Amino acid sequence: MALPQQILYIDGNYIKAYSHIDGNIDDNDLLPSIIQAQDSQIQPILGTNLYNKLKTLIKDGQVDTAGNEHYKTLLQEYVMMTTLKWTLVYFYPYLHGNLANGIIGTRNVDNMTSLSQDEVSALIDTERSNAQFYTERLINYLLLGGVTFAEYNSNDHNNMTPETQAYSEGGLTISGQNYGNNRLANWNCCGWEGKR
């Protein structure tokens, strides 16, 4: 059975051009992290309809078509960098380890010394902070950028509605902004306080 085609906002070339990841990393190793970043971080910000609209434009080769300038700006100036930063958050934990032949082990790389778990955690925290910055920038563009995307507010109960908060830590929303939808806003220290 053939695997379904994945429509990606970024690829290995983009990641290697705009991050500290070099050409020795196989693009196939990056793929799961790109998909995770798109599905778990970008889709909740864009909402399902706008998320799918951008994927359709990419699949159909229509990003550069006249009339799609606002979508192109959204994608190239905001979504791609946000996706990159979240991809790094999801990818860095797997740089040290590898699943092969039914076991999880460390990678052997000549002339390199592995980082400690604490150093990897610090690197992930740095990238998470960067990702939250770019997420906030993306949200601000969607809400305050003066461009209206019909798909942004057209989601129904079967789709994800766009979130408008970028920063959360341990279930607490720490963004200074409080507008729009935020699935994290109804959490407290002990669990979900939302509608039942």
N, C-alpha and C positions, 0 to 999 in steps of 0.2 A: 504494500500500500504506500502510495506516495504521500509525503508530508505536505500539509497545506502551505501555500506560499505566505510568507510573512511580509507585510508591508511595514517597512522601517522608516522612521524619521531621520535616522543617522545610520552610518555604516562604519566598518573598521577604519576606513581611510579618514573619515571625519574625526573619529576618536583619536587616532594617531597624530593627526595634524594639530588638534587643539587640546591635547592633554600631554601628560608625561609618559604615556604608554608608547613604547617604541615598536618598530616594525617586526620584532621577533615574536610578538603575541599573535597567535593564529586568530583570524577573524571569527572562526567557528567557536572559539572559546569566549568571545565577546557576545555572541548572539543571545544566549539566555539572559544575560544582564540587560541588554538593550530591550528585549521583550518585557522583562520584569519592570524596568523603569517606565516604559510606555504604558503598560497596563495598570500598574499600581500607583504611579505618580502623575503622569501626564493626563490620562483619561479622566481622573477625578477633577483635575483643574479645568480642562476644556469642556467636560461633559461629553456624553457618548456621541451626540450628533455632530458636534464640531470636530471631535477626535476622528470620527469616521469620515467626515468630509475631507479633512486633510489627507487621510490615507487613500481615499478615492482619487483625489487630485494627483497624488504621487503615482499610484498604480496606473492611472490613465495618461500620465505624462502631461497633465494640464496645469501644473503649477505656474509655468511661464506664459500661459495663454492670457490674452487681453481680457480684462474683466476680473482676473484673479489676483491683482496686485496686492490687495489687502491680505489675502491668504498667504501669498508668497512672503510678505513682510512678517506676518505672524509666525510662519514656519521658520524662515531663515534667521530672523533677528531675535526670536524669543523661544520657540519650542525646541529647536535643535540644540541650543546650548543648555537648556534646562534638562533635556533628555540626556545629554552627555554627562552632566554632573551627577544625575541620579544613577546613570549606568556605572559610573566609577564607584559610587557607594555600594552597589550590589556586586561589582566585579572584584574589588580589592580583597575581600575575604578569601577568594578562590585563587589568588595569585600564588599563594604559598602551597596550597594543596591541589591534589588532582585525584579524580576517581577514575581508575583504570584497572582492567582485569579483575573487577569485583572487589577491589580494596581502595581505601583512601590513603594516600601517601603524600609525601612532600616531593616537590619537583627538584631535580638535580640540574643546576645551571652552573657551568664553569665560570670562574672568576667573579662570583657573586656570593654575598653573605646574606642569608635570610634575615628579615626583620623579626624582632620578637613579637609576641602577641600584643603586648602593650604598644609597641611602635605601629603595628598594623591598625590597632584600634584608634590611635591618635590620628593616623592618616585618614581613616574612614570618617572620624569626627570632623576633620577639616573639610573633606569633600561634602559631607552632609550639610555643613554650614554654607559652603559655596552653593550647593544645590538649593537650599532654602532661600538664599539670596536671589538666585535666578528664577525660582518659582514665584517669589514675591513680585519680581519685576514682570514676569509673564501675567500674573493676576492683575497688577496695576494697569498694564497695557489693555487687557481685556475689559476692565471696568472703567478706566479713566482715559484711555488712549484716543477717544473721539471717533473710533471706528466701531460700527455695529456689525456683528456677525449674526445673521438670522438663526443659525444653528446653535448659538451659544445659550439662548434662553428657550429653546423649543423642545427640551427633553420632557418626556412624560414619566410616569411612575415605573415604567419598564426599563428606563435608562438612568445612567448616572447624571445627576444634576451638578453643574459646576460648583466646586468649592471655592471659597474666597479667602482662605487663611493658609499661610505658607508654613508658619513655624509652630511646631509642637514638640514637646519633649515629655516622655513618660505619660502621655495622655492629656497633658495640659497644653492648651493653645496659648502661646506666648507672644503672638503678633500684636502690635499696638492697634491694628485695624480691626474693626468689628462691623462688617457689612456683608450682606449676602448669605450664602449657604456655607455651613461648615460642619461636617459630620463629627469633628472632634470637639466642638463646643459643648456638646451635651454629656461629655464624660466628666466624671469627678474621680476622686481618689479611690473610690470603692466600686466603680462600675458604671454602667450605662444609666443615664437619667432621662433618656429620650421617651418619645411617645410609644405606647404599647398597644 
